[in-house]
Amino acid sequence: MIKRAWGVVAGAAALALSLGGCVVSNNPTASPGAGGEGTALSGKLTVACGAMEEVCDAWTKAFTAKTGVQTSFVRLSSGETVARLAASKAAPEFDVWHGGPADGYGAAAGQDLLEKYTPENASQIPDKYKDPNGYWNGVYVGALGFCSNAKVLKEKGVELPTSWDALLDPKLKSQISTAHPSTSGTAFTTLWTQVVLRGGEDQALDYMKKLHSNVLQYTKSGTAPGQIAGRGEVAVGLVFSHDCVLYKERGMSDLEVSFPAEGTGYEIGGVAVVKNGPNTAAAKAYANWALSAEAQEIGPTVGSYQLHTNPNAKNDPRMVDLNSIKLVDYDFAKAAAAKKQLTARFDAEVAAQPKS
């Protein structure tokens, strides 16, 4: 169980602002320490990015400014990333995967899509945030929560949910929004959380079948349910809590975050080098940089309020205190191994079924 406080930065705001209109340097050599062992870097770098678009943009601009490598990104959910990596395995289109839950990285490693790589500063990151087999390293941690529209809940006569079973209330029929676990790492975290809490896959799917009647739609993106709740289209969205905090901060004032008392899942957002990518040297430099406090402190300047994995990164009070909630014993390796079969079962046994 993770028992660390969430972190954020204040001082990186100036950095993010200065990067907004940065120009690519003509100097192909990385700054000291950025490229790993002083490697000279050049060319272009393409990142498959599983975080929100604003932070993906800030990360890639910052790396360009630091190294001169022309870095771009494609925003993809976890399931989409694995599918794209597999489809282009013979001639990879990406160099790096940054952001998104670790069980997706485990699934990619199982298909031989990632390269084993230990960044030179990986020792700064606690072991619980790293793949013991060396395929990925954690860059942030997020807790799964309920993102509720207080106004809609009041209209429905429902209290702010504080348990998974509360979501089964008949008054919430078509009032829950969640993503599909085949495409969304967030939604798979929800599904695997039920496996842990209920003692097996069959029991987890039984719960999801009951929840199915209350689900308005299964979105592709894991962040979308929070926005849907914020617009008042549903009462509750199932998202990582930091996304709900951001939407409330940006004007969706009716949103409230709560957590299930019996326990909730969490993500370790990762970074990994794509196997046989077009620019492996720059990819390794990027992975090394992503673990630094400098890189992790960029997130909160654009509203990405996850816990940093680098203990040297600065903290912010807008992030949830993990000591105040209960986390399940989430086995990322086991979840990754089960993902393909379990999501197929979810699609056939839950999502494809008519609603009662």
PECORKA-V189998 format. One record per residue. N is the residue number from 1. RES is the residue in one letter. PHI is phi in whole degrees, -180 to 180 (* if undefined). PSI is psi in degrees with one decimal (* if undefined). Layout:
BEGIN
N/RES/PHI/PSI + N/RES/PHI/PSI
END
This chain:
BEGIN
1/M/*/138.8 + 2/I/-86/131.2 + 3/K/-131/54.1 + 4/R/-118/154.5 + 5/A/-80/155.9 + 6/W/-79/150.7 + 7/G/-127/158.6 + 8/V/-158/176.4 + 9/V/-128/151.4 + 10/A/-110/-41.4 + 11/G/-68/-17.3 + 12/A/-80/-5.3 + 13/A/-58/-43.0 + 14/A/-62/-38.4 + 15/L/-60/-48.3 + 16/A/-62/-41.1 + 17/L/-65/-39.1 + 18/S/-70/-22.4 + 19/L/-85/-12.3 + 20/G/-56/-35.8 + 21/G/-121/36.0 + 22/C/-68/150.7 + 23/V/-109/138.3 + 24/V/-65/131.3 + 25/S/-74/149.7 + 26/N/-84/-6.1 + 27/N/-86/113.6 + 28/P/-81/-0.9 + 29/T/-91/132.3 + 30/A/-67/152.9 + 31/S/-65/155.4 + 32/P/-54/127.1 + 33/G/89/-21.5 + 34/A/-74/-35.5 + 35/G/-95/1.1 + 36/G/76/106.6 + 37/E/61/31.5 + 38/G/69/23.6 + 39/T/-61/135.4 + 40/A/-76/129.2 + 41/L/-114/149.2 + 42/S/-158/177.8 + 43/G/80/-157.3 + 44/K/-117/158.0 + 45/L/-136/133.5 + 46/T/-120/126.4 + 47/V/-108/128.1 + 48/A/-83/112.9 + 49/C/-112/124.2 + 50/G/-102/5.3 + 51/A/-93/-176.7 + 52/M/-69/155.1 + 53/E/-60/-38.1 + 54/E/-62/-41.9 + 55/V/-76/-32.9 + 56/C/-58/-44.0 + 57/D/-64/-43.4 + 58/A/-66/-41.9 + 59/W/-60/-50.8 + 60/T/-68/-36.8 + 61/K/-65/-39.8 + 62/A/-65/-40.7 + 63/F/-68/-38.9 + 64/T/-60/-45.9 + 65/A/-64/-34.0 + 66/K/-79/-35.2 + 67/T/-116/-19.2 + 68/G/84/-4.1 + 69/V/-78/125.5 + 70/Q/-71/105.9 + 71/T/-114/128.9 + 72/S/-128/170.7 + 73/F/-141/159.2 + 74/V/-125/123.6 + 75/R/-79/120.2 + 76/L/-139/146.2 + 77/S/-73/169.2 + 78/S/-60/-48.0 + 79/G/-64/-39.6 + 80/E/-64/-39.3 + 81/T/-62/-47.0 + 82/V/-61/-42.2 + 83/A/-64/-42.1 + 84/R/-68/-40.8 + 85/L/-63/-41.3 + 86/A/-67/-40.8 + 87/A/-67/-30.1 + 88/S/-108/22.9 + 89/K/-56/-37.9 + 90/A/-70/-28.0 + 91/A/-147/79.5 + 92/P/-55/138.3 + 93/E/-93/-16.2 + 94/F/-115/155.1 + 95/D/-104/-35.0 + 96/V/-139/148.0 + 97/W/-115/125.6 + 98/H/-134/120.2 + 99/G/91/152.4 + 100/G/105/151.2 + 101/P/-64/148.2 + 102/A/-65/-26.9 + 103/D/-66/-27.6 + 104/G/-66/-39.5 + 105/Y/-64/-37.9 + 106/G/-63/-40.6 + 107/A/-64/-39.2 + 108/A/-67/-41.3 + 109/A/-63/-36.7 + 110/G/-65/-20.6 + 111/Q/-101/12.4 + 112/D/61/41.8 + 113/L/-103/-11.1 + 114/L/-119/152.0 + 115/E/-99/135.4 + 116/K/-65/127.5 + 117/Y/-156/130.6 + 118/T/-110/104.8 + 119/P/-58/151.1 + 120/E/-65/-21.6 + 121/N/-106/16.1 + 122/A/-63/-23.2 + 123/S/-65/-18.0 + 124/Q/-74/-19.7 + 125/I/-94/128.9 + 126/P/-55/145.5 + 127/D/-58/-32.3 + 128/K/-67/-12.3 + 129/Y/-105/17.6 + 130/K/-132/149.5 + 131/D/-73/122.5 + 132/P/-63/-18.7 + 133/N/-91/-3.2 + 134/G/85/15.4 + 135/Y/-87/-25.3 + 136/W/-149/159.4 + 137/N/-129/144.4 + 138/G/-82/138.0 + 139/V/-115/-17.3 + 140/Y/-160/167.1 + 141/V/-132/137.1 + 142/G/-134/145.5 + 143/A/-105/135.0 + 144/L/-73/134.9 + 145/G/-146/-178.1 + 146/F/-101/125.0 + 147/C/-108/98.1 + 148/S/-107/146.0 + 149/N/-92/106.8 + 150/A/-60/-34.9 + 151/K/-67/-43.9 + 152/V/-68/-41.9 + 153/L/-57/-43.1 + 154/K/-63/-41.7 + 155/E/-62/-33.7 + 156/K/-87/-7.1 + 157/G/71/37.4 + 158/V/-122/137.4 + 159/E/-76/161.1 + 160/L/-57/123.3 + 161/P/-68/135.6 + 162/T/-132/20.1 + 163/S/-155/157.8 + 164/W/-65/-37.1 + 165/D/-67/-25.0 + 166/A/-61/-25.4 + 167/L/-73/-11.3 + 168/L/-89/0.0 + 169/D/-55/126.5 + 170/P/-57/-25.0 + 171/K/-66/-14.8 + 172/L/-99/19.7 + 173/K/-58/126.8 + 174/S/60/24.6 + 175/Q/-116/11.1 + 176/I/-115/135.2 + 177/S/-119/131.1 + 178/T/-148/157.6 + 179/A/-84/172.9 + 180/H/-91/130.9 + 181/P/-67/-13.9 + 182/S/-74/-29.4 + 183/T/-108/-21.0 + 184/S/-119/126.0 + 185/G/-65/-33.5 + 186/T/-60/-48.2 + 187/A/-68/-34.7 + 188/F/-67/-34.5 + 189/T/-60/-41.8 + 190/T/-59/-47.5 + 191/L/-64/-46.4 + 192/W/-68/-29.8 + 193/T/-60/-38.8 + 194/Q/-69/-35.2 + 195/V/-59/-44.7 + 196/V/-68/-47.8 + 197/L/-69/-33.6 + 198/R/-105/-0.1 + 199/G/86/20.6 + 200/G/156/166.6 + 201/E/-68/-40.5 + 202/D/-61/-44.3 + 203/Q/-67/-37.2 + 204/A/-64/-43.4 + 205/L/-68/-32.3 + 206/D/-60/-42.4 + 207/Y/-65/-44.2 + 208/M/-65/-30.9 + 209/K/-64/-39.8 + 210/K/-68/-38.2 + 211/L/-70/-26.9 + 212/H/-51/-41.0 + 213/S/-65/-24.8 + 214/N/-93/-5.1 + 215/V/-86/125.0 + 216/L/-70/-47.5 + 217/Q/-162/157.0 + 218/Y/-102/113.3 + 219/T/-83/165.3 + 220/K/-81/-41.7 + 221/S/-91/140.8 + 222/G/-73/-19.6 + 223/T/-86/-21.9 + 224/A/-58/-38.6 + 225/P/-58/-32.2 + 226/G/-67/-38.8 + 227/Q/-69/-38.1 + 228/I/-63/-42.4 + 229/A/-66/-39.8 + 230/G/-62/-33.1 + 231/R/-81/-4.6 + 232/G/83/14.8 + 233/E/-80/-23.6 + 234/V/-141/169.9 + 235/A/-86/-34.6 + 236/V/-139/133.5 + 237/G/-115/140.8 + 238/L/-99/107.7 + 239/V/-145/170.3 + 240/F/-71/137.7 + 241/S/-60/-31.5 + 242/H/-64/-28.4 + 243/D/-68/-40.2 + 244/C/-65/-40.4 + 245/V/-58/-42.8 + 246/L/-64/-46.6 + 247/Y/-63/-38.9 + 248/K/-65/-42.1 + 249/E/-64/-29.5 + 250/R/-94/14.9 + 251/G/119/-9.6 + 252/M/-86/75.1 + 253/S/-69/-16.3 + 254/D/-82/-6.3 + 255/L/-76/141.9 + 256/E/-137/139.9 + 257/V/-97/136.4 + 258/S/-143/166.5 + 259/F/-132/147.2 + 260/P/-72/129.2 + 261/A/-65/-29.1 + 262/E/-77/-11.4 + 263/G/131/149.8 + 264/T/-137/159.5 + 265/G/-85/172.4 + 266/Y/-148/164.3 + 267/E/-117/148.3 + 268/I/-111/109.5 + 269/G/-75/134.2 + 270/G/-114/176.4 + 271/V/-139/139.8 + 272/A/-151/154.0 + 273/V/-92/128.7 + 274/V/-74/134.7 + 275/K/-68/130.7 + 276/N/60/30.3 + 277/G/-66/166.2 + 278/P/-65/-27.3 + 279/N/-138/73.8 + 280/T/-64/-38.0 + 281/A/-62/-46.9 + 282/A/-69/-33.3 + 283/A/-63/-42.3 + 284/K/-68/-37.3 + 285/A/-63/-40.1 + 286/Y/-65/-44.1 + 287/A/-62/-39.5 + 288/N/-64/-46.2 + 289/W/-64/-38.8 + 290/A/-62/-23.7 + 291/L/-84/-11.7 + 292/S/-73/155.7 + 293/A/-61/-38.3 + 294/E/-55/-48.7 + 295/A/-70/-43.2 + 296/Q/-68/-29.1 + 297/E/-73/-10.8 + 298/I/-68/-38.5 + 299/G/-49/-56.0 + 300/P/-64/-20.6 + 301/T/-69/-17.1 + 302/V/-120/22.4 + 303/G/87/17.6 + 304/S/-99/99.8 + 305/Y/-103/44.8 + 306/Q/-87/162.7 + 307/L/-71/133.6 + 308/H/-76/145.7 + 309/T/-90/-21.2 + 310/N/-83/116.8 + 311/P/-65/-13.2 + 312/N/-86/-9.4 + 313/A/-74/145.2 + 314/K/-80/158.2 + 315/N/-105/163.7 + 316/D/-144/138.2 + 317/P/-71/-11.5 + 318/R/-74/-10.3 + 319/M/-90/143.0 + 320/V/-64/143.8 + 321/D/-86/112.9 + 322/L/-65/-17.7 + 323/N/-72/-14.6 + 324/S/-94/-4.7 + 325/I/-129/165.1 + 326/K/-103/126.0 + 327/L/-106/142.6 + 328/V/-77/164.6 + 329/D/-82/89.5 + 330/Y/-93/111.4 + 331/D/-93/102.3 + 332/F/-67/-36.2 + 333/A/-67/-43.5 + 334/K/-66/-40.3 + 335/A/-63/-43.0 + 336/A/-63/-41.5 + 337/A/-65/-31.2 + 338/A/-90/-10.3 + 339/K/-59/-48.4 + 340/K/-62/-49.3 + 341/Q/-70/-40.2 + 342/L/-68/-40.2 + 343/T/-69/-32.6 + 344/A/-65/-41.2 + 345/R/-64/-40.9 + 346/F/-60/-44.4 + 347/D/-62/-44.0 + 348/A/-78/-40.4 + 349/E/-93/-18.1 + 350/V/-121/-69.0 + 351/A/-62/-33.8 + 352/A/-83/-5.7 + 353/Q/-87/146.6 + 354/P/-66/152.1 + 355/K/-89/141.4 + 356/S/-80/*
END
